[in-house]
Amino acid sequence: MPAAAEASMATAEGGLTKPRGYQVTRTCAFLLACLFLIVIASALLLMYLLAPCPCARSSGLAYSRLSKKSNLYVRLPTSVVPHSYDLKLIPFLQPGNFNFSGNVDITINVTQPTYNITLHSADLSIHTTSVRRLPPAEDNDIVSDASPSAEVQIPIRKTEFDLKREFYIMHFNQRLEPGQYKLVIQFAGVLNDALQGFYRSSYVSNNVTSWIATTQFQSTDARRAFPCFDEPALKAKFTIHIGRPEQMNTISNMPKSGPSTPVEGIRGYYWDHFSESLPMSTYLVAFTVSDFDHYADGMFKVWARSSAVDQAKYALSIGPRILRYFEQYFGIRYPLPKMDMIALPDFAAGAMENWGLITYRESTMLYQEGVSASRHKQRVGTVVAHELAHQWFGNLVTPSWWTDLWLNEGFATYIESLGVEVVEPTWRTGDQFVVHDLQNVLEQDAYKSSHPVSAPVSHPNEIDEIFDSISYGKGASIIRMMDHFLTTPVFKRGLTNYLNSRIYGSASQDDLWEALTDQAHADNALDPDVTVKQIMDTWTLKTGFPVVTVIRNYDTGSAEVTQKRFQYVNALNAQSTDWWVPLSYTTQDRADFTSTRPSYWLKARSSIVIDNINTNPNRWVIFNINETGFYRVNYDERNWQLIINQLRDRDRFMNIGELNRAQLIDDSLQLARAGLLNYSIALNLTTYLSEELAYLPWEAALPGLGFLNTMLKKMPIYDKFKGYFLNLINRLYEETGFIDKHTDEQLLIYKRVEVLRWACALGHEDCVKNAVLQFQHWRSSPNPDKNNPVSPNLKSTIYCTALREGGQAEWDFAWERYLNANVGSEKALILQALGCTRETWILSRYLHRAITEASGIRKQDTATVFDTVAGNIIGRPLAFEFVRDNWQKIKKFLGPTVFTLSNIIRFTTSDMITEYELKQLKEFAMTKGEQELGSATKAVDQSIEIVEANVHWMKNFYKDVELWLQSVKY
């Protein structure tokens, strides 16, 4: 109808109506309609381009997880929980066809009415999905004989992917009422080479490449192998079926059930069927397809490449004994019928505690007598013990959420040393823990960018970032502290009660605190009005740790004890804090270094006064016996001097316990680094080391002296420092010698390794000459791949020194030995030594090879190459510049693996000490931004803080050290 006619229409009452809207011409209306259609089409196009698409992940398109602290809620709805999985997977291992297909039947319990079911899926193409309501008789774990006709098919209205949350969501028209249902999902995926999810690995034997398929699901990568409810508390039973080529074998969490059966429609493929598991988390599911061989000891098996399986015998010899020890320690039998351990050619982590099938990097499970070093033997022992400890702490009882990851890793890290001491008591791994783990993490935890042990996390990136020294080392250290203040019998009984109360389930740290408190009160280990939660929350929920300062009143015999947070920058102005600090101490009069029960507590207050410390004013007092408390101790200058006087007395310094000598050295050097102690006091204390022959004090001293070496290496005073350092180690060098004997005890071997490493690095003439000579003997060997005269324990020093002193010929020889080596530990040693050369062009080539496919360097070892090059004073700037200029290439090569990228950042920046280097690092961070840095964002932030602290040190403390070095007589 024409607009003019509409305007003149009369109303029913005979009057005129007011025109409605606007009047437009036909042409204008046509144009408006066209514009409207264009807007709609554009909106639809944008929706199509920006909307989640299930094919985006399966087609291998790049995907970046959020790297910054995310407000995205990624937890699954609570209305649906899994009961059991029946999983079938067939991997294909032909070049050009690295894929897998699968089918999973998931029996679920709907606990609340819902219109959708949400689970996890990533990197998968989902082909079909169906949902059936199961007969009521099957609910609540009741076995039913009901016919399939009793099942009710539930129509699915639509399915969608939420890529940011990695969700796969099924929507229904009808409401699902509480009851039991079955999801049936067919899917496919790619066997990736990113060492996560379901991935491929390979090895070469007799010029033939063999492929294997294996898994790594922790923390959130089970969803990359099959659709699942991928949260640790959502435990379920798993029945697994793996299809494999006829000539290969499979292993999984449980033993096989019945004979293998042909895969229908795929010639030469067979199904291996595995028994139903106990309830477990998805991240603990594991399976491998390989042509590996194995050795067995009853229910215990070790697997490796056929040419390397003999190297698994040591792991097999200690594994069953450690497992039995943990059964006694926890008071609970290992619940599975078997244990498999497998050494994989490619593995991103050191090992993974999958229940009943522990997966390892080759270098952490394989040991070859006469080729591998003694330290590597201990590494195998501690990793095996660590993963076996997880079978209880982590697998039997699992943290409800990753916030309490430390319950897993802290306990396993602490308990591992107890397990190794059972099979290798002369190694003193419990004492080594102090200098290797506790003192190391005290350094890491002194920065503001540290985090609480119990860290709130949500997004997968945040979860992956807390697999660090805080969760492992600090977690273990505060557990050790708790063991000592509760006493071991109380502690063990409390652990057993905790595990039994939560068996096959999940828990939080508060559940552990409750069990330990009940036991402590029952055994009178704590006052009735004190709980473990009161004490331990101050250690797990707060970042950092305290420095406890003891100021004696020599007239009254009293002492004031205060606490505040220890930090490297602005330490004098650090705030007072409220940790519950257990205070143990001894005096020169009684010198008791065995009793570690606290004599007093700093009960969440800044200070207390001890009225009488029961010692003569001319006698020292030492706090924190055997460094069982997770804190540093500072004293007034007079008490420090009394301690130094005794340490300098060569006939009496051993009256101070060995671990406390280690503590005094570490504390004093770190307190001086933070500006809380004059460097003259700390360095005066180190002078006694010229007479010290025990391993633990030296192992505590070397990191602090190494820090000074890093800070002074380019400074004009370095010759004085090098001379002082060489003087300190002279007697130790003469005592240990350059000859390595197979009868030597472990700690003597470690002393020799450390003193030779530093002597050669500092240019000790005899050390360098011996190292180069032994390397040349190896080079002149008629068959250097089979005949290596270098002692296994001295290889790291000899290889590095020879390459540092040599040129291209030495480097190329070592590279060939690396490529030909069949022992994982030998490959690792050579890989580290290759970064020692002073030829910058070789270092540059080495870095390029580290991120080049088929170069001979595995992805799992990329970070090691950057570490060793950056540890070389010649290579340090080269390594960072390479990272800066090739960041995208490095990211593309490594894929979305958090650990490797973050480690590369840390390794290449930790020794920066100048304003110019700090400026370069900040420019790198700003230029790349969070989007490009991705999972390494936190590592960059932490590195900036560390370099800022180094620059602060140079400005504030270099002169003090310079003056002391100019005045010291030796």
Secondary structure, 3 states (H helix, E strand, C coil): CCHHHHHCCECCCCCECCCCCCCCCHHHHHHHHHHHHHHHHHHHHHHHHHCCCHHHHHCCCCCCCCCCCCCCCCCCCCCEEEEEEEEEEEEEEECCEEEEEEEEEEEEEECCCEEEEEEECCCEEEEEEEEEECCHHHHHHCCCCCCHHHCEEECCCEEEEECCCCEEEEEEEEEECCEEEEEEEEEEEECECCCCEEEEEEEEECCEEEEEEEEECCCCCHHHCCCECCCCCCCEEEEEEEEEECCCEEEECCCECCCCEECCCCCCEEEEEECCCCCECHHHCCEEEECCEEEEECCEEEEECCCCHHHHHHHHHHHHHHHHHHHHHHCCCCCCCCEEEEEECCCCCCEECCCCEEEEEHHHHCCCCCCCCHHHHHHHHHHHHHHHHHCCECCCEEECCHHHHHHHHHHHHHHHHHHHHHHCHHHCHHHHHHHHHHHHHHHHCCCCCCCCCCCCCCCHHHHHHCCCHHHHHHHHHHHHHHHHHHCHHHHHHHHHHHHHHCCCCEECHHHHHHHHHHHHHHCCCCCCCCCHHHHHHHHHCCCCCEEEEEEEECCCCEEEEEEEECCCCCHHHCCECCCEEEECEEECCCCCCCCCCCCEEEECCCEEEECCCCCCCCCCEEECHHHCCCCEEEECHHHHHHHHHHHCCCCCHHHCCHHHHHHHHHHHHHHHHCCCCCHHHHHHHHHHHHHCCCHHHHHHHHHHHHHHHHHHCCCCCHHHHHHHHHHHHHHHHHHHCCCCCCCCCHHHHHHHHHHHHHHHHCCCHHHHHHHHHHHHHHHCCCCCCCCCCCCHHHHHHHHHHHHHHCCHHHHHHHHHHHHHCCCHHHHHHHHHHHHHCCCHHHHHHHHHHHCCCCCCCCHHHHHHHHHHHHCCCCCHHHHHHHHHHCHHHHHHHHCCCHHHHHHHHHHHHCCCCCHHHHHHHHHHHHHHHHHHHHHHHHHHHHHHHHHHHHHHHHHHCHHHHHHHHHHCCC
